[in-house]
Amino acid sequence: MSVSQRITSDDQLARLLQIGIVLEEVVEARAHHHYESLDAELDEEVENLLSDAAEESAEHRARLEGLIEGLGVDSVPFDEIESLVDARYGRTQPDDFDGVLYDQLCNEETAYKFYDDLIEAIEGADAEFSVDRDELLDTLEAIREEEAEGVSEVTEVMERR
């Protein structure tokens, strides 16, 4: 399932929202990885950035789960969604980047692009969903905006260094 495919059903929409949940889990896990493995090297600004990213990801997951509940569809097994995310978005590991900030920037940009593509796919879909389309788009647009703010915050920290 790819965001570039046409969304024609609640099941397809639910699967894409579940991919968003797993992406958020990846962002949170990587932030925790950096926080725990590099804590002696991190300054307060970077620690706060990672902490905020983890909290934001948890909030995004809850909002996405709420949308999925509104669809009333059967959940796709986590390992199936995880393998889809890994194949498409998980080609790098936290230590593949030259520094914590570069990794965090990549995570924020990946999430932003995913939500941007998902919004575009929903706007282009003719399908009727079990959740209100305006509420769905409002939620996803708010999450996308928060990801854009994350990209800006990381970029600003990088520029100061």
C-alpha positions as CSV (number, residue, x, y, z in Angstrom):
1,M,0.0,0.0,0.0
2,S,1.4,3.3,-1.1
3,V,0.2,6.8,-0.5
4,S,0.5,7.3,-4.3
5,Q,-2.2,4.7,-4.8
6,R,-5.8,5.8,-5.1
7,I,-7.7,5.6,-1.8
8,T,-11.0,3.9,-2.5
9,S,-12.1,2.5,0.8
10,D,-12.1,2.8,4.6
11,D,-9.8,-0.2,4.7
12,Q,-7.2,1.5,2.5
13,L,-7.5,4.7,4.5
14,A,-7.1,2.8,7.8
15,R,-3.9,1.0,6.5
16,L,-2.4,4.4,5.5
17,L,-3.3,5.9,8.9
18,Q,-1.7,2.8,10.5
19,I,1.5,3.5,8.5
20,G,1.4,7.0,10.0
21,I,1.2,5.5,13.5
22,V,4.3,3.3,12.8
23,L,6.2,6.3,11.3
24,E,5.4,8.2,14.5
25,E,6.7,5.2,16.6
26,V,9.9,5.2,14.5
27,V,10.4,9.0,15.2
28,E,9.8,8.4,18.9
29,A,12.0,5.4,19.1
30,R,14.9,7.2,17.3
31,A,14.6,10.2,19.6
32,H,14.7,7.9,22.6
33,H,17.7,6.1,21.1
34,H,19.6,9.3,20.7
35,Y,18.6,10.5,24.1
36,E,19.7,7.4,25.8
37,S,22.8,6.5,23.9
38,L,24.2,10.0,23.6
39,D,23.0,11.7,26.7
40,A,26.5,12.6,27.9
41,E,27.1,14.6,24.7
42,L,23.7,16.2,24.4
43,D,23.1,19.7,25.6
44,E,19.9,21.0,27.0
45,E,18.6,22.4,23.7
46,V,19.0,19.1,21.9
47,E,17.6,17.1,24.9
48,N,14.5,19.4,24.8
49,L,14.2,19.0,21.0
50,L,14.3,15.1,21.3
51,S,11.9,15.1,24.3
52,D,9.4,17.4,22.4
53,A,9.6,15.2,19.3
54,A,8.9,12.1,21.3
55,E,5.9,13.7,23.0
56,E,4.6,15.0,19.7
57,S,4.8,11.6,18.1
58,A,2.8,10.1,21.0
59,E,0.1,12.7,20.5
60,H,0.0,12.2,16.7
61,R,-0.4,8.4,17.2
62,A,-3.3,9.0,19.5
63,R,-5.0,11.3,17.0
64,L,-4.4,8.8,14.2
65,E,-5.8,6.0,16.3
66,G,-8.9,8.0,16.9
67,L,-9.4,8.4,13.2
68,I,-9.0,4.7,12.7
69,E,-11.5,3.9,15.4
70,G,-14.0,6.1,13.6
71,L,-13.6,4.0,10.4
72,G,-14.7,0.8,12.2
73,V,-12.5,-1.5,10.2
74,D,-10.4,-4.5,11.1
75,S,-6.9,-3.6,12.1
76,V,-4.1,-4.8,9.9
77,P,-1.5,-6.8,12.0
78,F,1.2,-4.6,13.4
79,D,4.0,-6.7,11.8
80,E,2.5,-6.2,8.4
81,I,2.4,-2.5,8.7
82,E,5.8,-2.4,10.3
83,S,7.3,-4.3,7.3
84,L,5.6,-1.8,4.9
85,V,7.1,1.1,6.8
86,D,10.5,-0.5,7.0
87,A,10.5,-1.2,3.3
88,R,9.5,2.3,2.3
89,Y,10.9,4.6,5.1
90,G,13.2,2.5,7.2
91,R,16.3,2.3,5.0
92,T,18.4,4.1,7.5
93,Q,19.3,3.6,11.1
94,P,19.7,6.2,13.8
95,D,23.5,6.0,13.5
96,D,23.6,6.4,9.7
97,F,23.6,10.1,10.0
98,D,26.3,12.5,10.9
99,G,24.8,13.5,14.2
100,V,21.6,13.5,16.1
101,L,20.3,16.6,14.5
102,Y,20.6,15.3,10.9
103,D,18.8,12.1,11.9
104,Q,16.0,14.1,13.6
105,L,15.7,16.4,10.6
106,C,15.4,13.3,8.3
107,N,12.7,11.9,10.6
108,E,10.7,15.1,10.7
109,E,11.0,15.6,6.9
110,T,9.9,12.0,6.2
111,A,6.8,12.4,8.4
112,Y,6.0,15.7,6.8
113,K,6.2,14.3,3.3
114,F,4.1,11.2,4.3
115,Y,1.3,13.5,5.7
116,D,1.5,15.8,2.7
117,D,1.2,12.9,0.3
118,L,-1.7,11.4,2.3
119,I,-3.6,14.6,2.4
120,E,-3.2,15.0,-1.4
121,A,-4.4,11.4,-1.9
122,I,-7.5,11.9,0.3
123,E,-8.3,15.2,-1.5
124,G,-8.0,13.4,-4.8
125,A,-10.2,10.5,-3.7
126,D,-13.8,10.1,-4.8
127,A,-14.5,7.6,-2.0
128,E,-16.9,8.3,0.9
129,F,-15.3,7.4,4.2
130,S,-16.9,6.5,7.5
131,V,-15.3,9.5,9.1
132,D,-16.1,13.1,8.3
133,R,-13.7,14.1,5.4
134,D,-13.3,17.7,6.8
135,E,-12.4,16.3,10.3
136,L,-10.0,13.8,8.7
137,L,-8.3,16.5,6.6
138,D,-8.2,19.0,9.5
139,T,-6.5,16.4,11.7
140,L,-4.0,15.4,9.1
141,E,-3.3,19.0,8.1
142,A,-2.6,19.9,11.8
143,I,-0.2,17.0,12.2
144,R,1.5,18.0,8.9
145,E,1.9,21.5,10.2
146,E,3.4,20.3,13.4
147,E,5.9,18.2,11.4
148,A,6.8,21.3,9.4
149,E,7.4,23.2,12.6
150,G,9.6,20.3,13.7
151,V,11.6,20.6,10.5
152,S,12.0,24.4,11.2
153,E,13.0,23.9,14.8
154,V,15.7,21.3,13.9
155,T,17.0,23.5,11.1
156,E,17.2,26.5,13.4
157,V,19.2,24.5,16.0
158,M,21.5,23.3,13.2
159,E,22.1,26.8,11.9
160,R,23.1,28.1,15.3
161,R,25.8,25.4,15.6
